[in-house]
């Protein structure tokens, strides 16, 4: 399972449809426009994915969105991008062939 470390604590990530819906309803960000939303968009989605994983496992999630984002430093952005790719299934996997564009 994908995860991200924020303020020294590792949070599992779950990219479910409810997380996408909540992100869109609360922020206006849509997964289809994540590339245009840039770093803040990716990190915002990670907040919703972390909250979804906590809800799914029955664990509490004590951070609000601002606290979560504040815990991601610029030096963490590569990890954040990798975590987003893993959570959404868009990461390159060794041995996995990419489908050619028609």
Backbone torsions as a table, in degrees:
resi	resn	phi	psi	omega
1	UNK	NA	139.6	178.5
2	UNK	-67.5	153.4	178.8
3	UNK	-153.1	166.9	174.4
4	UNK	-142.3	145.7	178.1
5	UNK	-102.5	124.7	179.6
6	UNK	-129.6	125.0	-178.6
7	UNK	53.5	38.0	176.8
8	UNK	81.0	-0.7	178.6
9	UNK	-112.0	134.3	-179.5
10	UNK	-93.0	127.9	-179.6
11	UNK	-113.5	125.8	172.5
12	UNK	-67.9	156.3	-178.9
13	UNK	-120.4	139.9	175.9
14	UNK	-134.5	110.7	-178.6
15	UNK	-91.9	80.3	179.1
16	UNK	-103.2	169.7	-175.2
17	UNK	-65.0	-34.4	178.5
18	UNK	-62.7	-40.2	178.0
19	UNK	-61.5	-42.1	178.3
20	UNK	-63.2	-43.0	-179.7
21	UNK	-63.6	-46.5	-179.3
22	UNK	-63.3	-40.1	178.5
23	UNK	-61.8	-44.8	-179.4
24	UNK	-66.0	-43.3	-179.1
25	UNK	-66.1	-38.7	-174.0
26	UNK	-88.6	-24.1	-175.3
27	UNK	-125.6	-18.8	-174.7
28	UNK	86.0	-4.6	178.8
29	UNK	-77.0	135.9	179.0
30	UNK	-118.8	141.5	-177.4
31	UNK	-59.4	-30.4	-180.0
32	UNK	-67.5	-21.4	-178.6
33	UNK	-110.7	24.0	-176.5
34	UNK	-62.7	-35.1	179.3
35	UNK	-64.5	-38.6	178.7
36	UNK	-71.4	-26.3	-176.9
37	UNK	-79.9	-14.8	173.4
38	UNK	68.3	-154.8	-174.8
39	UNK	-58.6	-45.8	-177.9
40	UNK	-64.6	-38.6	177.7
41	UNK	-63.1	-47.7	179.4
42	UNK	-59.7	-47.4	-179.1
43	UNK	-66.3	-33.5	176.2
44	UNK	-65.8	-43.7	175.9
45	UNK	-59.8	-38.8	179.2
46	UNK	-60.6	-36.9	175.7
47	UNK	-59.2	-48.1	-178.4
48	UNK	-67.3	-34.5	177.1
49	UNK	-68.2	-39.4	178.7
50	UNK	-66.8	-41.6	178.4
51	UNK	-65.3	-37.3	178.1
52	UNK	-65.8	-39.9	178.7
53	UNK	-64.8	-41.7	178.3
54	UNK	-63.5	-42.7	178.7
55	UNK	-63.4	-42.5	-178.1
56	UNK	-63.2	-36.7	-178.4
57	UNK	-92.6	-1.3	178.5
58	UNK	78.4	16.7	178.4
59	UNK	-96.6	153.4	176.7
60	UNK	-74.4	158.0	176.9
61	UNK	-133.6	104.5	-169.0
62	UNK	-90.5	3.8	-178.9
63	UNK	-103.3	141.6	169.0
64	UNK	-89.0	175.1	-174.5
65	UNK	-59.4	-44.0	-178.5
66	UNK	-63.7	-42.0	178.7
67	UNK	-64.0	-42.5	178.8
68	UNK	-61.3	-49.0	-178.9
69	UNK	-64.9	-36.0	178.7
70	UNK	-63.3	-29.3	-179.3
71	UNK	-78.3	-8.1	178.5
72	UNK	-97.2	112.2	179.9
73	UNK	-88.3	161.7	179.4
74	UNK	-57.3	-33.2	179.0
75	UNK	-69.7	-12.0	179.8
76	UNK	-93.3	-0.6	-170.7
77	UNK	-66.2	-34.0	177.0
78	UNK	-64.3	-43.1	177.2
79	UNK	-62.0	-41.2	-179.6
80	UNK	-61.5	-44.4	179.4
81	UNK	-64.2	-43.0	178.0
82	UNK	-63.1	-42.7	179.9
83	UNK	-62.4	-41.6	178.3
84	UNK	-61.6	-45.3	-179.6
85	UNK	-62.6	-41.6	178.7
86	UNK	-66.1	-43.7	-177.1
87	UNK	-65.5	-35.2	-176.7
88	UNK	-94.6	-1.3	178.5
89	UNK	75.6	21.3	-179.4
90	UNK	-103.7	5.2	179.5
91	UNK	-73.9	146.4	174.0
92	UNK	-70.5	132.9	178.5
93	UNK	-115.2	133.4	178.5
94	UNK	-56.5	134.9	178.8
95	UNK	85.3	-10.9	-179.5
96	UNK	-87.1	125.4	-179.7
97	UNK	-84.4	136.1	175.2
98	UNK	-81.5	140.3	178.2
99	UNK	-77.2	133.0	179.4
100	UNK	-72.6	146.4	174.9
101	UNK	-72.3	138.8	179.4
102	UNK	-67.6	NA	NA
